[in-house]
Amino acid sequence: MEPAKERLLFSFYIEPKHAREDWGWIPLLAGLAVTHTLNLQKEYFSTKWPNDVLAINSPSDGKVCGVLAEAHNNGVIVGIGINVAMEKEQLPVPTATSMALVGLEDLDRNKLLAGILKEFALL
């Protein structure tokens, strides 16, 4: 597998219209957007507060995605990393998994990204 296809790593910047003290929900909302999008492929995924997406009751349970959010100037930078096509020996920790290991191979990372961003915008 080409290293460029093993993961989907991206960041985006938003300027929330809500009060700064409400920004703590942003990582969870991003995780929910990822979970919903991945579940359109196969319903194995669950959001774990505050910043993980897990595969549960799948052929390979574990953490498939991490979400980070950091306040910056008047907004928030959200970073998302998804293990897409990694093999077991490539994973960073024994409790991680990938979309390929749960049986979802040959995913189009561009469509996955577009779906996640669209879902986040709807939340």
Secondary structure as GFF3:
##gff-version 3
##sequence-region A 1 123
A	DSSP	alpha_helix	3	6	.	.	.	ID=ss1
A	DSSP	beta_strand	7	14	.	.	.	ID=ss2
A	DSSP	three_ten_helix	20	25	.	.	.	ID=ss3
A	DSSP	alpha_helix	26	39	.	.	.	ID=ss4
A	DSSP	beta_strand	45	48	.	.	.	ID=ss5
A	DSSP	beta_strand	52	55	.	.	.	ID=ss6
A	DSSP	beta_strand	62	72	.	.	.	ID=ss7
A	DSSP	beta_strand	75	83	.	.	.	ID=ss8
A	DSSP	three_ten_helix	88	90	.	.	.	ID=ss9
A	DSSP	alpha_helix	109	122	.	.	.	ID=ss10
###
